[in-house]
Amino acid sequence: MTDSPEYTPPTVWSWTKPSGGRFANINRPIAGPTHEKELPVGRHPLQLYSLATPNGQKVTIMLEELLALGHAGAEYDAWLVKIGEGDQFGSGFVAVNPNSKIPALVDRSGPAPIRVFESGSILLYLAEKFGAFLPTEVGPRTECMSWLFWQMGSAPYLGGGFGHFYAYAPTKIEYAIDRFAMEVKRQLDVLDRQLAENEYIAGNTYTIADMAIFPWYGGLAKGWLYGAAEFLSVQEYKNVQRWADMLLERAAVKRGRMVNRISGSPSSQLHERHDATDFETKTQDKITANS
Ligand SMILES: N[C@@H](CCC(=O)N[C@@H](CS)C(=O)NCC(=O)O)C(=O)O
């Protein structure tokens, strides 16, 4: 291992300089809004404020799957939140998610709006509201929840740990990259062994556990994250590959991955979604002034 320059932490940490690396402009050690800005509200019962990161995609895939099943009550407006520009610190967004992170949802179908934040909580809320993609029997339901919570606990090691130090940190630190590459490969192996015995993550049915895990670990397997496919030898995880390819065949997954996307090929981007026909007729002039 190569030596890094020595750093002796002071007795009390203080915010004296930006942390460096990509996203340094939005990182800060305090919560709460930085500016006043109301959120737009569209015509559908569900209002989603998001971006097509892996955490954002979980929810748009779920909404598109619900609509594909025929749940008209899952119609939604998906508004773009540009986290690189600090939209998540606007007062309206913070009122919906005090943690200032996408995705955030407001359900306006009842007498009073209900806010939902944290992607796992949103998936569970929608699964319970529509009675879909979450088994009802206690055993399969618990297995699904275990994998949903596994994802919520594991992905920060992939994103905040591996992805950050491999792709975004201002310097390459061998110790940090080794530590998180090891953990991410272990996580891929956990999934690979589970998928060797099961068609889907939580057994033989497609659930919110698949929708939560796919954008992160399916994305990693397909080479979409951090330019790290070769480094992590993702092709070796054959069962993860099989499962990711199977999910990618689903029309709702394809649609869900497009919503609130602002990078990649223009044909893969639907900056905002306000109607099912937006997928067919999407053009720049359909994007509202809020985007
Ligand atoms: N545990 C949260 C994580 C959400 C999250 O980290 N969102 C990121 C984008 S993937 C974000 O909004 N970052 C903005 C920021 O950190 O200021 C969830 O699953 O909803």
The ligand as an SDF file (V2000), in Angstrom:
LIG
                    3D

 20 19  0  0  0  0  0  0  0  0999 V2000
  -31.4740    7.0340    2.0170 N   0  0  0  0  0  0  0  0  0  0  0  0
  -31.9750    7.9810    1.0530 C   0  0  0  0  0  0  0  0  0  0  0  0
  -30.8010    8.4540    0.2340 C   0  0  0  0  0  0  0  0  0  0  0  0
  -31.2280    9.4940   -0.7720 C   0  0  0  0  0  0  0  0  0  0  0  0
  -30.0260   10.1490   -1.4090 C   0  0  0  0  0  0  0  0  0  0  0  0
  -28.8720    9.9550   -1.0070 O   0  0  0  0  0  0  0  0  0  0  0  0
  -30.2950   10.9830   -2.4260 N   0  0  0  0  0  0  0  0  0  0  0  0
  -29.2310   11.7000   -3.0910 C   0  0  0  0  0  0  0  0  0  0  0  0
  -29.2510   11.4110   -4.5730 C   0  0  0  0  0  0  0  0  0  0  0  0
  -29.0990    9.6870   -4.8760 S   0  0  0  0  0  0  0  0  0  0  0  0
  -29.4130   13.1900   -2.8960 C   0  0  0  0  0  0  0  0  0  0  0  0
  -30.5170   13.6890   -2.9820 O   0  0  0  0  0  0  0  0  0  0  0  0
  -28.3250   13.9200   -2.6430 N   0  0  0  0  0  0  0  0  0  0  0  0
  -28.3670   15.3240   -2.4810 C   0  0  0  0  0  0  0  0  0  0  0  0
  -27.5350   15.8010   -1.3350 C   0  0  0  0  0  0  0  0  0  0  0  0
  -26.9040   14.9540   -0.6720 O   0  0  0  0  0  0  0  0  0  0  0  0
  -27.5160   16.9970   -1.0720 O   0  0  0  0  0  0  0  0  0  0  0  0
  -33.0340    7.3330    0.1830 C   0  0  0  0  0  0  0  0  0  0  0  0
  -32.8930    6.1450   -0.1110 O   0  0  0  0  0  0  0  0  0  0  0  0
  -34.0050    8.0080   -0.1930 O   0  0  0  0  0  0  0  0  0  0  0  0
  1  2  1  0
  2  3  1  0
  2 18  1  0
  3  4  1  0
  4  5  1  0
  5  6  2  0
  5  7  1  0
  7  8  1  0
  8  9  1  0
  8 11  1  0
  9 10  1  0
 11 12  2  0
 11 13  1  0
 13 14  1  0
 14 15  1  0
 15 16  2  0
 15 17  1  0
 18 19  2  0
 18 20  1  0
M  END
$$$$
